[in-house]
Each structure stands twice: as structure tokens, then as C-alpha cells.
Amino acid sequence: MRCEADQILITTGAQHAQDIIARVLLSPGDPVWVEDPGYPATLRILETVGARLVPVPVDEEGLNVAEGVRMASDARAAFVTPSHQYPLGMALSMDRRLELLAWAREAGAWVVEDDYASEFRYAGPPLTALQGLDGGQRVIYVGTLNKALFPGLRLGYLVAPRALVGPLSQARRMMDRQAPTLTQAIVLDFMAEGEFAAHIRRRRVAYGAQRDALARALEARLGHVLEIASPDQGLHLIAYLKGGRCDLEAEARADAHHVTAQAISRLYRGREPRSGLLLGFSGYPVRAMAPGVARLARALA
Ligand SMILES: Cc1ncc(COP(=O)(O)O)c(C=O)c1O
């Protein structure tokens, strides 16, 4: 990251930050790149301000920038999840990062970097944020503590290029006057005492083990029906359904067995969806994985 304190705006989370950004930067009819498949709440925010969504396909390197340029080179903004593509889980490659920033500079477009789960990377070197690569010119960085700490905390932030600090702060003030200070003071103490960094280190180890336990149990019990894509980062994995099985039906069956497994096909907009289940691993200890997968196996039998 490259920023100074006065470029940081406190929000209630990533969603609030994206809402402020969309209201300030977009007018009805503006073309906006979104990832396909993508995060539904981001799409709803963009639809609410009347943006014209341009669903840009995602491949193993993340957002396909060349395809985005082909579809709408004049887009006003791109909303992306570079450190852990939602929902598929890959990181945006360095080539694609540079390509995206080059396009944004040339087109005068904004890149909104939703870095919602960047703390949880299990392998490889830390990823360079688009915001840092770009030097804070075209990128608005969105961060959240609701994942690293707990969802009900409702504490997040955005980091704005200098030219946008005034308009974004004004919009935030119109919505909600100011950010609550009590939780910020508590989190500040937690950070200053070194507890936050220790918490992240402990959770990273725990979540890595939970991810591995879930992937192992899925391979062992359901390897014949599921293809597991275990990501190097984030809080969930994707289990693709083999043999043309419908993920919506699998989701309903899992639900009837009290397993939360979200069908990914409904997160696609512009192209043939893949059939798969999004399975979270951060909320359950290692010992819960095998019994949970056994229930999923009964549901899918
Ligand atoms: C991709 C993505 N962006 C943003 C958010 C929202 O984060 P917050 O709870 O900070 O609003 C989530 C939450 O699940 C998410 O998955």
C-alpha cells in the first residue's frame, strides 16, 4: 500500500465502502466491469446506482483483462477481488494486475480493489496490492476487519486517491455523519498491543489446517463426484460437481442435511455457469470436517 492517514476513510465494512464509491463515481448507464462469476452484493450495489454491468470472464489468472477491453474499453470502473477472486478463489496474476492498471490509466477508469480476505494466505509470497503497484492514482482500495475479526464488528475502510478523498468523505457524511469511535479505539488497543497480528498468525495456521482437513475429507468421501479446488488464500474452497450434476439441487439436498453449501452457478451472469459448491472452512474446527463431509455425502448419495 502507498498512502497517508488522511486518505483512509473508515466504513462499516467492504460493502459500505463499495456503496459509497458507487454512489460518488457512477451515473446511471455507466459501463462497469464486474467479475463473472462475481460477488452478488457488489452487483446489487452497482445495479442500485443504475450502472451497466459488463460481466468480464474470470480464468485461472483471475479477471481476463483483454476480454474486458474487448467488451467495454470505455468502462468507467472495474470492481475486482484480486487477492482471492470471489467465488472461485484464484489470485489475480502479476501480468493481469499490470494489464488492468495500464487499461485504467489509459481509459481514465477507476479500479475498485475489494481485498476482503487478504490476511489469509496459506502459501507463496504476499501479494502486492493493486493500490501499491499503481501508486494510488486510479485504484480505490477496500479493506475490512469483519473477516479478520468477526462479521458483526462492522469495521472496514477504504483508501482513496487524493482527488477522491473530499467527495467520498462528503458522501459518507451524508449517509451516516461519522464512523463510531468506540470500536475503533478498542481495535486500536488490540493492534497496538500486538494482539491483532498474533490473532492473524494463529488464525492463518488454524484456517490452513481446516482447509486441508476439509479438502482431505472431501477427496476421501466424495472424490468420485467432486473435484476440489483448494485455494492458497481466503476462507472457502470450491467443490466442482462432476458428471453434469446440478449444484442448485445439491445445495438443497445439503441444506436438508444441515450442511451449508452454496451453489456457484447462480453467481455467473454472462456465460455458461460451472456447477459447484462453495464450502466455507473458517467457521469449523478440524474435528468437525469429517462428520460434516459425511453428512454431505449422505445428502448427495
Ligand atoms: C467478496 C466480498 N466482498 C465484500 C464482502 C463484505 O465484507 P463486509 O462484511 O466487510 O461488508 C464480503 C463478505 O463476505 C465478500 O465476500
The ligand as an SDF file (V2000), in Angstrom:
LIG
                    3D

 16 16  0  0  0  0  0  0  0  0999 V2000
  -16.0370  -10.5550   -1.8970 C   0  0  0  0  0  0  0  0  0  0  0  0
  -16.5720   -9.8960   -0.6740 C   0  0  0  0  0  0  0  0  0  0  0  0
  -16.5480   -8.5560   -0.6190 N   0  0  0  0  0  0  0  0  0  0  0  0
  -17.0610   -7.9080    0.4360 C   0  0  0  0  0  0  0  0  0  0  0  0
  -17.6270   -8.5780    1.4930 C   0  0  0  0  0  0  0  0  0  0  0  0
  -18.2970   -7.7900    2.5940 C   0  0  0  0  0  0  0  0  0  0  0  0
  -17.4800   -7.5490    3.6310 O   0  0  0  0  0  0  0  0  0  0  0  0
  -18.0180   -6.7040    4.8770 P   0  0  0  0  0  0  0  0  0  0  0  0
  -18.6220   -7.6760    5.8250 O   0  0  0  0  0  0  0  0  0  0  0  0
  -16.8090   -6.0340    5.4030 O   0  0  0  0  0  0  0  0  0  0  0  0
  -19.0400   -5.7070    4.3700 O   0  0  0  0  0  0  0  0  0  0  0  0
  -17.6430   -9.9660    1.5040 C   0  0  0  0  0  0  0  0  0  0  0  0
  -18.2610  -10.6890    2.6320 C   0  0  0  0  0  0  0  0  0  0  0  0
  -18.4620  -11.8820    2.5950 O   0  0  0  0  0  0  0  0  0  0  0  0
  -17.1090  -10.6340    0.3800 C   0  0  0  0  0  0  0  0  0  0  0  0
  -17.1290  -11.9880    0.3210 O   0  0  0  0  0  0  0  0  0  0  0  0
  1  2  1  0
  2  3  1  0
  2 15  2  0
  3  4  2  0
  4  5  1  0
  5  6  1  0
  5 12  2  0
  6  7  1  0
  7  8  1  0
  8  9  2  0
  8 10  1  0
  8 11  1  0
 12 13  1  0
 12 15  1  0
 13 14  2  0
 15 16  1  0
M  END
$$$$
